[in-house]
């Protein structure tokens, strides 16, 4: 397994190669089965801004990340959305966002599919865990949810929040690729009342149509986040993290 952050300069240096080769330069083969039989959940855990006002940023990200995932081949029937305010978005058919609901629905999805799993979370971190509605999902519980539903299947977990690197140690496994918006000791940005998306989610939405692989997506998002943070002159950049299990690369379909 390799676990690392993409330094901005290094990410820029490899982007050309990644985009030309579709990831072949990193030495892995890609599955041709696609994502149509994968189980996927996209979770917005909160609707509060950093100043405790209200924000649409997390739900905007949930909706638009889901739309981009459908474009790369995830089946609508196998992708479920979760929101802390599902009644506000009736067209999205979102479930209520709490750990028990995500755990139950993901288990059902995994039971009716034979491909891998994708979990995408966007929220705040509080008390050492991810805010999900009125609850907190800590790293150990998230790992339990993924272990129980997905087991040895190829699995991608993306976590967009401050300090989201805290989840990697409990989640990492040979069959998993994990992307987080920040180091364990760093904030991420863009969850104000007037922000359309958190910075990291904005970069995922921007980068998914360009990325050929999930590692490619991580590199593109890293550069994008760095650009946004430099514009804001952040003293302590978030430094998104990437963990790639030793067995997962050969099992992941290409994004395009």
N, C-alpha and C positions, 0 to 999 in steps of 0.2 A: 504494500500500500504506500502511496505517496501522498503527503499532506503538505500543502504549501499555500502561500499567498502569491498572487501575481503582482510583482512590482510593476508600476506603470511603465517604466522604460523597457523592461524585459517584455511586457505584454505587447507593446507597440512593435518591438523588434520581430516578434513571431507572428503577428497578425497576418502579414502578407503571405507567409508560408501556409498558415492554417487555411486562409480563404482560398488559396490556389489548390491545395491538396485535399481539402475537406477533412483534415486531421490525419491523413496517411503518414505525415512526417513524424507523428508521435508514436507510430508503430503499432497500430491496432486495426483489426478488421471490423467491419460494421455489419450488423444484422440486416437482412433484406425484408424482414417480416413487417417492419413498420410498427406504429403505435396503436393500431386499431383495436388490439385486444389487450391493451394496458389498462390498469385501474389508475385513476387520477383524482386527486382532491386538491382544490385551490381554496385556501382559507384566509379570510380577512378576520382578524381577531378583535379589532377595536375600532372605535369611531371617534376617539378623543385625540386632539392635537397635543403637541408637546406642552402647551400652556393650559391644557385641560378643556379648552374650547372644543367645538365639534369640527370634524373634518371628513370630507369624502375621499381623502387620499387612499386609504386602505381598500375601500370598496371599489374605487375606480381601478386600482391595480388588480384586484381580484377579477373583475369583469373583463379587463382588457388582456391580462395574461391568459385567462381562459380562452378568449377569442383567438389569440395567437397560437395556443396549443391545438385548438381545433384545426387551424390552418395547416399545421405540420402533420396531422393525421390522427390525433386522438379522437375517439368516437364520442359524439355527444351523449350517448347512453351510458358511457363508462367514465364520464367526467362530472364530478359533483362540486358545486360551489357552496361555501359556508360564509355566513356573515353574522356580525353581532347585532345587526338590525335587518333581518331578512324581509320583514314586512314592508320595508321602505323600497324594496327592489323586486316587485312581484314578477316582472318579466324575466328575472334571472333564475327563478325557481330555486333560490338559495335555501339551504338548511340553516338552523341556528348553530352558531359557532360555539361549541364547547368540547372539551376533550372526549366526553362519552359519546357524543354524536358523531364526531369524526372517527373515533375508533370503531363504532358499530357500522357506520356506512362504508368505511374502507374495507372492513372485513367482508361485508356483503359483496362489494365490488370485486374484491380479490377472489371470492368464491365463485363468481360468475365469469371470470376472465382467466386466461392462461398465460398472458404476457407479464411484463414487469409492472412496477408501481412508480408513480410520480406523486410527490407531496410538495405543495408550494404553500408557504405560510408568510403572511405579511401582517405585522402588528408591532406593539411595543414589547420590550422586556421589562419585567418588574419582579422583584423578589426572587431573582434567579431563574425565572421561567417566562414563557411567552404568554402574554395576555390573550385569553380567549373568552370573550364575553365577560362573565362574572368570575371566571376561573383562571388559574395559572397552570400552564402545561410546562412542567420542568423537563430537563433533558432525559432523565431516567424514564419518565412516563412516555415521552415521545419515542424513545428507543423501544419501549415495550409495545407501543402501538404498531410501529413498523415491523418489529420482530414477529408479532402475532399474526398480522395480516399478510405480510409479504415474504417472510422467511428468507429463503435462498434465492428468490427471484431478483433479477437485476432491478435496482431501485435508485431513483434520483430524488434527493431531498433538497429543496431550496428554501432558505429561511432569510427573510428580509426583516431585520430589526436591529436596533442597537445591541451591541455585545453578542450578536448571534453566533459568533465563533464558539461560545460556551457549549453549543450542542454537538460539536464535531466529535469530541472524545467518546461520548456515549453512543453516537450513531454510527461511527465508522465501522466498516466491515469490508471483506474482499469483494462483495457483490454490490457495493454502494458507491455512488458519486454524490458528494455533498457540496453545495455552494452556499456560502453565507455572505450577508451584506457587510459584515464587519468582523474584525478581530475580537477575541473574547473581552478585551479591555478598551474597546473603542466604540464610540457612538456612530450611528449612521444618521443621515439628514434628510429633510424634506417632508416632514409630517406636520407641517403647520396648517392652520385653518384654511389658508388660501392656496396650498399646494395641490396640484392635480394628482401627483403621485409622490411617494417617497423617492429619493434619488435613485436608489438601487432598482426599485420596480420600474421606474421610468426607463432606466437603461436596459432592463430585461425586455420591456415592450419594444424599445427601439432596436435591440440587437437580435431578437428571435428571428425576424425575417431575413437577417443576413447570415446567421450562424449555420454552420453545416453539422456541428456536433455540440454536445453539451460542454466539452472542454473549450471549444471555440466560443460558445456563449459566455463562459466564465471570463475569458480573456477580453472579449469585446465589452462586456459589462464593466470590467475593471477599468479599462481605459475611459469609458464613458463617465463612470463615477468620479474618477480622478479629474476629469475635465470640469465637471460640475463643482466639485469641491475646490478646485483651484480658482474658479471664477468667484466663488464665495469667500476665498482666502481662509479656508479652514486651517487652523494651526495643527490639528491632529486628525489627519485623514482616516477614513474608516478602514481602509485596507481589506476589501473583500477576500474571503478565503475559499480555497478549493481543496477537497480531499477526494482522491481517486483510488478506489479499491483495486487490488492487483488483478482481480478476475472480471471486473465489470466492463472494461472498455470494449472487449470483444462481443459483449452481449447487448450493447446499446445500438439501436437503429440510428441511422443518420437522420438529422433534422430535415435535410433536403438533399 
